[in-house]
Amino acid sequence: MGFPSWEGQALDLPPQTTLIKAIIKETIMTQIPPHQFDIPDMDCEGCVASIKRAVSKLDPAATVDANLTTKRVVVSSAVATPDIKAAIEGAGYDVTTVA
């Protein structure tokens, strides 16, 4: 007795699959170190919103934490640091990657 072939067939997955995918994604994201950037011309909440928009266009699942006092942005994302930096620069900001 063999296993049925599922190749090329759509599977009706239970609703728990969405939860399982979310748990796997969260587990993977906690394994990836956050990306840190200094943004000297980030002066207001409007700047923060603009930066968050730029990053979320690149990765809708990313989390972005911005501190206006230190002018530092911390991004949790599976996207590469240079790509995130480019997205923030594309929004009109000078960006320095923090090692």
C-alpha positions in Angstrom: 0.0 0.0 0.0 1.5 3.3 -1.1 0.7 6.9 -0.4 -1.6 8.8 -2.7 0.1 11.3 -5.1 -0.8 14.9 -4.3 1.3 16.4 -7.1 -0.7 18.9 -9.1 -3.7 18.7 -6.8 -5.1 21.5 -4.7 -5.3 20.7 -1.0 -8.1 21.8 1.3 -6.0 22.8 4.3 -7.7 23.3 7.7 -7.9 26.8 9.2 -5.1 25.9 11.6 -2.7 26.1 8.7 -2.9 29.9 8.8 -1.9 29.8 12.5 0.8 27.4 11.8 2.2 29.6 9.0 2.1 32.6 11.4 4.0 30.6 14.1 6.6 29.5 11.7 7.1 33.0 10.3 7.4 34.4 13.9 9.9 31.8 14.8 12.0 32.6 11.7 11.8 36.3 12.3 13.0 35.9 15.9 16.1 34.1 14.5 17.0 37.1 12.2 18.9 39.9 13.9 17.1 43.3 13.5 18.4 45.9 11.0 19.5 49.2 12.7 19.8 52.5 11.0 20.6 56.0 12.0 18.5 58.6 10.2 19.8 62.1 11.2 17.0 64.0 9.3 14.1 62.1 10.9 12.6 64.9 12.9 8.9 64.2 13.4 6.1 61.7 13.4 5.5 62.4 9.7 9.0 61.3 9.0 8.4 58.1 11.0 5.2 57.4 9.1 7.0 58.0 5.8 9.8 55.6 6.7 7.4 52.9 7.9 5.5 53.2 4.6 8.7 52.8 2.6 9.7 49.7 4.5 6.2 48.2 4.4 6.1 48.6 0.6 9.3 46.4 0.5 8.1 44.0 3.2 4.5 44.2 4.5 5.4 41.8 7.3 8.2 44.0 8.6 8.1 45.7 12.0 9.6 49.2 12.3 10.5 50.9 15.5 11.6 54.5 15.4 13.1 56.6 18.1 12.9 60.3 17.4 15.3 61.2 20.3 18.1 59.0 19.1 17.1 59.2 15.4 17.5 55.4 15.2 15.2 53.0 13.3 15.1 49.3 14.1 13.6 47.0 11.4 12.7 43.4 11.9 12.5 41.9 8.4 13.8 39.0 6.4 14.8 41.5 3.6 18.5 42.3 3.3 19.8 45.4 5.0 21.0 47.1 1.8 17.5 46.8 0.3 15.9 48.3 3.5 18.4 51.1 3.4 17.6 51.8 -0.2 13.9 51.9 0.5 14.4 54.5 3.3 16.7 56.5 1.1 14.1 56.3 -1.7 11.7 58.0 0.8 14.2 60.9 0.9 16.2 60.3 4.0 20.0 60.0 4.6 20.7 56.7 6.2 23.6 55.1 8.0 23.6 51.4 8.7 24.5 50.6 12.4 26.8 47.6 12.6 
